[in-house]
Amino acid sequence: MLSGDAYPTRSGDVPVSEAPLSGGAIDAAWFDAPICRNCGSPRSTPYCAQCGQKAARRFELRDIGKESWDRLRYFEAKSLKTIVRLVVTPGTVARDYVLGRRATYMHPLSLLVVLVALLVVMLAANRYFGQYGFADRDVDRMADRVMIYANWSFSLGIVAVFVASWSVFRRRLGYNAVEHAVLAVFVQTVILAAIIVNMVPTMIWSDPAFVAAHRAASQHYLYGIKLAIVAMAFRQFFLLRVRSEWPRLLLAGLVFVGTSWLLLRVYAAAILWLVSRTA
């Protein structure tokens, strides 16, 4: 904490910058002192140069609602803007983010967590996997169920996109491994958004027969949607000329599909092994 020599003191013995922290009462001087109340650094502007927090003032009733609204509005505006741009130009958003345009978009992992949470809530609300239990001990039936769960894994897609991106395009445009990973997270975010939209009908028509049919059909056409998203993102992120570079784009798509297939089966085999040990 800063020394009290540079700031006015409360009755000449306890620095204003330390008084409330040492058990003193709070008053206007605590907030008026040119100190960031978040990190303790000197502050000469409305925002702290060290941590970026806006100058704090004493709370009043109106401030609680205003701060909550400002944070919610900032989060919603940023997340909605990122999602809209991602749906249309996933590779361009990832490239902008990698090149330094980061205040414009929501952090990819934060957005991914939000969409995963939303998808989990939807899966629970319509009991999408409700009929799949492990009451019986038939290994074949358990294997089928594990594979269905595996198709909805939230993280395997990131690995598959990264493997396809890194193995086919690692020498293009000088991206490093972390930047390829950023692309993978953004692409998986778009894929999750597509899965969420795909599940909307099951939230409207929750009849178990319809949900079962929807689940069975989704296992097939969602692969095509995922592949289209990956191809579009790669073309935009790596600035590919489709007419002349389509073989590399096709190869990347095949690597993505093959890696996804392999990861799902490794994942399913691991879960099945664990379940079988406890059967």
URRA-V277523 format. One record per residue. N is the residue number from 1. SS is DSSP state (A for helix, B for strand, O for the rest). PSI is psi in whole degrees, -180 to 180 (999 if undefined). Layout:
<<N | SS | PSI> <N | SS | PSI>>
This chain:
<<1 | O | 146> <2 | O | 151> <3 | O | 151> <4 | A | -4> <5 | A | -32> <6 | A | -4> <7 | O | 159> <8 | O | 150> <9 | B | 158> <10 | B | 112> <11 | O | 28> <12 | O | 3> <13 | O | -34> <14 | B | 122> <15 | B | 144> <16 | O | -34> <17 | O | -13> <18 | O | -13> <19 | O | -56> <20 | A | -33> <21 | A | -24> <22 | A | 12> <23 | O | 0> <24 | O | 170> <25 | O | 155> <26 | O | 135> <27 | O | -177> <28 | A | -32> <29 | A | -31> <30 | A | -41> <31 | A | -23> <32 | A | -20> <33 | O | 142> <34 | O | 61> <35 | B | 140> <36 | O | 123> <37 | O | 3> <38 | O | -48> <39 | O | -8> <40 | O | 6> <41 | O | 154> <42 | B | 143> <43 | O | 125> <44 | O | 0> <45 | O | 169> <46 | O | -22> <47 | B | 141> <48 | O | 134> <49 | O | -17> <50 | O | -50> <51 | O | -13> <52 | O | -1> <53 | O | 143> <54 | B | 149> <55 | O | 125> <56 | O | 147> <57 | O | 166> <58 | O | 138> <59 | O | 137> <60 | O | 169> <61 | A | -42> <62 | A | -26> <63 | A | -31> <64 | A | -49> <65 | A | -40> <66 | A | -45> <67 | A | -41> <68 | A | -44> <69 | A | -42> <70 | A | -43> <71 | A | -42> <72 | A | -43> <73 | A | -42> <74 | A | -45> <75 | A | -48> <76 | A | -46> <77 | A | -44> <78 | A | -43> <79 | A | -42> <80 | A | -41> <81 | A | -42> <82 | A | -45> <83 | A | -45> <84 | A | -46> <85 | A | -38> <86 | A | -41> <87 | A | -39> <88 | A | -43> <89 | A | 69> <90 | A | -42> <91 | A | -35> <92 | A | -42> <93 | A | -45> <94 | A | -41> <95 | A | -44> <96 | A | -44> <97 | A | -44> <98 | A | -36> <99 | O | 2> <100 | O | -4> <101 | O | 77> <102 | O | -26> <103 | O | -22> <104 | O | -33> <105 | O | 156> <106 | O | 147> <107 | O | 133> <108 | A | -39> <109 | A | -37> <110 | A | -44> <111 | A | -39> <112 | A | -43> <113 | A | -41> <114 | A | -46> <115 | A | -37> <116 | A | -44> <117 | A | -43> <118 | A | -43> <119 | A | -40> <120 | A | -42> <121 | A | -42> <122 | A | -42> <123 | A | -37> <124 | A | -37> <125 | A | -41> <126 | O | 11> <127 | O | 50> <128 | O | -35> <129 | O | 23> <130 | O | -35> <131 | O | 0> <132 | O | 95> <133 | O | -180> <134 | O | 39> <135 | O | -41> <136 | O | 166> <137 | O | 20> <138 | O | 118> <139 | A | -40> <140 | A | -43> <141 | A | -38> <142 | A | -38> <143 | A | -43> <144 | A | -43> <145 | A | -41> <146 | A | -41> <147 | A | -36> <148 | A | -44> <149 | A | -40> <150 | A | -34> <151 | O | -18> <152 | O | 14> <153 | O | 139> <154 | O | -17> <155 | O | -22> <156 | A | -32> <157 | A | -35> <158 | A | -44> <159 | A | -43> <160 | A | -43> <161 | A | -43> <162 | A | -45> <163 | A | -44> <164 | A | -43> <165 | A | -49> <166 | A | -40> <167 | A | -31> <168 | A | -35> <169 | A | 17> <170 | O | -21> <171 | O | 0> <172 | O | 127> <173 | O | 8> <174 | O | 17> <175 | O | 142> <176 | O | -180> <177 | A | -39> <178 | A | -38> <179 | A | -34> <180 | A | -38> <181 | A | -38> <182 | A | -45> <183 | A | -44> <184 | A | -41> <185 | A | -44> <186 | A | -43> <187 | A | -43> <188 | A | -32> <189 | A | -43> <190 | A | -40> <191 | A | -43> <192 | A | -38> <193 | A | -40> <194 | A | -39> <195 | A | -40> <196 | A | -45> <197 | A | -39> <198 | A | -28> <199 | A | -10> <200 | A | -44> <201 | A | -33> <202 | A | -17> <203 | A | -25> <204 | A | -48> <205 | O | 99> <206 | O | 16> <207 | O | 130> <208 | A | -37> <209 | A | -42> <210 | A | -43> <211 | A | -41> <212 | A | -43> <213 | A | -40> <214 | A | -42> <215 | A | -43> <216 | A | -43> <217 | A | -38> <218 | A | -31> <219 | A | -21> <220 | A | -56> <221 | A | -21> <222 | A | -29> <223 | A | -41> <224 | A | -40> <225 | A | -45> <226 | A | -44> <227 | A | -39> <228 | A | -41> <229 | A | -45> <230 | A | -46> <231 | A | -44> <232 | A | -43> <233 | A | -43> <234 | A | -43> <235 | A | -42> <236 | A | -42> <237 | A | -40> <238 | O | 7> <239 | O | 50> <240 | O | 144> <241 | O | 107> <242 | A | -39> <243 | A | -37> <244 | A | -20> <245 | A | 18> <246 | A | -30> <247 | A | -39> <248 | A | -37> <249 | A | -41> <250 | A | -42> <251 | A | -43> <252 | A | -40> <253 | A | -41> <254 | A | -38> <255 | A | -41> <256 | A | -48> <257 | A | -46> <258 | A | -42> <259 | A | -42> <260 | A | -46> <261 | A | -46> <262 | A | -44> <263 | A | -40> <264 | A | -40> <265 | A | -35> <266 | A | -44> <267 | A | -46> <268 | A | -41> <269 | A | -38> <270 | A | -45> <271 | A | -43> <272 | A | -38> <273 | A | -42> <274 | A | -43> <275 | A | -41> <276 | A | -33> <277 | A | -27> <278 | A | -1> <279 | O | 999>>
